[in-house]
Amino acid sequence: MVAKKTKKKEVKINKKLKKDIQAIEEEKNSGGSDLDDAFADDDDVEYAESKPKKVGKISEEELEDEVEEAEDLSNSSGVDREDIVMNASKPISKLKKGDKVSVDGKQLEVDAHYCLIDHGSTKEMAIELFDSKTDKDYQLRYFDDQVKETLDFYELQEILYLKRPFTKVSF
């Protein structure tokens, strides 16, 4: 009984395959032309220009030069670390939501204070700040073991925080 059922299935499948093969052969012989023959008689056909070839890899010297330029741009804030004045009424680690922070005369309010990255022996911390007057967001970032030497100020532009120079911070 099982053999009869499988044999019937095989017959059905074979019939279907034969029909599919016939349909494909009919399409091939239907008189259509392939791409090579489609424009054979047209002399006024204009083809698109070829894409330019990709430029080879950048040499190590060029790459180093570009990296140096980028580093110079990011480090050229115009302010030395020694020129930054920090007036603290309490430890920076004690800042919490609602506290006021002044950066170069801008009165900002703390929105959050959290660990950005835990490096094991030290933590990279971030203090989210916002200016309620202009509705702009800022960040103070620092490493918890070297606050004054690593304190950086960032401004949110669209979706990216950009480093901004500053000379005075107080909280």
C-alpha positions as CSV (number, residue, x, y, z in Angstrom):
1,M,0.0,0.0,0.0
2,V,2.8,2.4,0.9
3,A,4.6,1.5,-2.3
4,K,1.6,2.4,-4.4
5,K,1.3,5.8,-2.8
6,T,5.0,6.7,-3.3
7,K,4.7,5.5,-6.9
8,K,1.7,7.7,-7.5
9,K,3.6,10.7,-6.0
10,E,6.6,9.9,-8.3
11,V,4.3,9.8,-11.3
12,K,2.7,13.2,-10.4
13,I,6.1,14.8,-9.8
14,N,7.4,13.5,-13.1
15,K,4.4,14.8,-15.0
16,K,4.8,18.2,-13.4
17,L,8.5,18.3,-14.2
18,K,7.8,17.4,-17.8
19,K,5.2,20.3,-18.0
20,D,7.7,22.7,-16.5
21,I,10.5,21.7,-19.0
22,Q,8.0,22.1,-21.9
23,A,7.1,25.6,-20.7
24,I,10.7,26.6,-20.5
25,E,11.5,25.3,-24.0
26,E,8.5,27.1,-25.4
27,E,9.7,30.4,-23.9
28,K,13.1,29.9,-25.4
29,N,11.6,29.3,-28.9
30,S,9.0,32.0,-28.6
31,G,11.0,34.3,-30.9
32,G,12.3,36.8,-28.3
33,S,15.8,38.1,-28.7
34,D,18.6,38.1,-26.2
35,L,20.5,41.2,-25.1
36,D,23.3,40.8,-27.7
37,D,20.8,40.9,-30.5
38,A,18.4,43.4,-29.1
39,F,20.3,46.5,-30.3
40,A,22.2,44.9,-33.1
41,D,20.5,47.0,-35.8
42,D,20.5,50.3,-33.9
43,D,23.5,52.5,-34.7
44,D,22.3,55.4,-32.5
45,V,22.4,53.5,-29.2
46,E,24.6,55.3,-26.6
47,Y,26.0,53.3,-23.8
48,A,26.8,54.7,-20.4
49,E,30.4,55.6,-19.6
50,S,32.4,53.0,-17.7
51,K,32.9,53.6,-14.0
52,P,36.4,55.0,-13.1
53,K,38.8,52.4,-11.7
54,K,39.3,52.4,-7.9
55,V,42.4,54.1,-6.8
56,G,45.0,51.8,-5.2
57,K,45.7,51.6,-1.5
58,I,47.1,54.5,0.4
59,S,50.8,54.1,1.2
60,E,51.8,54.0,4.9
61,E,53.4,57.4,4.8
62,E,50.2,59.0,3.4
63,L,48.1,57.2,6.0
64,E,50.4,58.4,8.8
65,D,50.2,62.0,7.5
66,E,46.4,61.9,7.5
67,V,46.4,60.5,11.0
68,E,48.8,63.2,12.2
69,E,46.6,65.9,10.6
70,A,43.5,64.5,12.3
71,E,45.3,64.4,15.7
72,D,46.5,67.9,15.2
73,L,43.0,69.1,14.5
74,S,41.6,67.3,17.6
75,N,44.4,68.5,19.8
76,S,44.4,72.1,18.6
77,S,41.7,73.3,21.0
78,G,43.9,76.3,21.7
79,V,43.9,75.6,25.5
80,D,46.6,73.8,27.4
81,R,45.6,71.5,30.3
82,E,47.5,73.7,32.7
83,D,45.3,76.7,31.7
84,I,42.1,75.0,32.8
85,V,40.7,76.3,36.1
86,M,38.5,74.0,38.1
87,N,36.6,75.4,41.1
88,A,34.9,72.5,43.0
89,S,32.7,72.9,46.0
90,K,32.5,69.1,46.3
91,P,34.2,66.1,44.6
92,I,33.2,65.7,41.0
93,S,32.2,62.1,41.7
94,K,29.4,63.4,44.0
95,L,27.7,65.4,41.2
96,K,24.1,64.2,40.6
97,K,21.0,65.0,38.6
98,G,19.8,68.6,39.3
99,D,23.2,70.0,40.3
100,K,24.4,73.1,38.6
101,V,27.7,73.2,36.7
102,S,29.3,76.3,35.1
103,V,31.5,75.9,32.0
104,D,33.1,79.1,30.7
105,G,30.2,81.1,32.2
106,K,27.4,78.8,30.8
107,Q,25.1,77.7,33.5
108,L,24.3,74.0,32.9
109,E,22.3,71.4,34.8
110,V,23.4,67.8,35.4
111,D,21.1,65.3,33.7
112,A,23.0,62.1,34.5
113,H,26.4,61.0,35.9
114,Y,27.5,57.5,34.9
115,C,30.4,55.2,34.0
116,L,31.0,55.4,30.3
117,I,33.7,52.7,30.1
118,D,35.1,50.5,32.9
119,H,38.8,49.9,32.0
120,G,39.4,47.7,35.0
121,S,41.9,49.8,37.0
122,T,40.2,53.1,36.1
123,K,36.8,54.2,34.9
124,E,35.9,56.7,32.2
125,M,33.1,58.8,33.5
126,A,30.6,61.0,31.8
127,I,28.4,63.8,33.2
128,E,25.5,64.6,30.9
129,L,24.7,68.3,31.0
130,F,22.0,70.4,29.4
131,D,21.3,74.1,28.9
132,S,17.7,74.8,29.6
133,K,17.8,78.2,27.9
134,T,19.1,76.9,24.5
135,D,18.0,73.3,24.9
136,K,21.5,72.0,24.0
137,D,23.2,69.0,25.4
138,Y,26.8,68.7,26.6
139,Q,29.1,66.2,28.3
140,L,32.0,66.4,30.7
141,R,34.2,63.3,30.4
142,Y,37.0,62.3,32.7
143,F,38.9,59.4,34.2
144,D,38.1,58.9,37.8
145,D,41.8,58.6,38.9
146,Q,43.0,61.7,37.0
147,V,40.2,64.2,36.9
148,K,42.0,67.5,36.2
149,E,44.4,66.0,33.6
150,T,41.7,64.2,31.6
151,L,38.6,66.5,31.9
152,D,37.1,67.2,28.5
153,F,34.0,69.1,27.4
154,Y,31.8,68.0,24.5
155,E,28.8,69.5,22.7
156,L,26.1,67.3,21.1
157,Q,25.7,68.1,17.4
158,E,22.9,66.0,15.8
159,I,24.0,62.5,17.0
160,L,27.7,63.1,17.6
161,Y,29.5,64.7,20.6
162,L,32.2,67.1,19.4
163,K,35.0,68.2,21.6
164,R,35.0,71.9,22.6
165,P,37.7,73.9,24.2
166,F,37.1,75.4,27.6
167,T,39.1,77.2,30.3
168,K,37.0,77.2,33.4
169,V,34.6,74.8,35.1
170,S,33.0,75.1,38.4
171,F,30.5,73.1,40.4
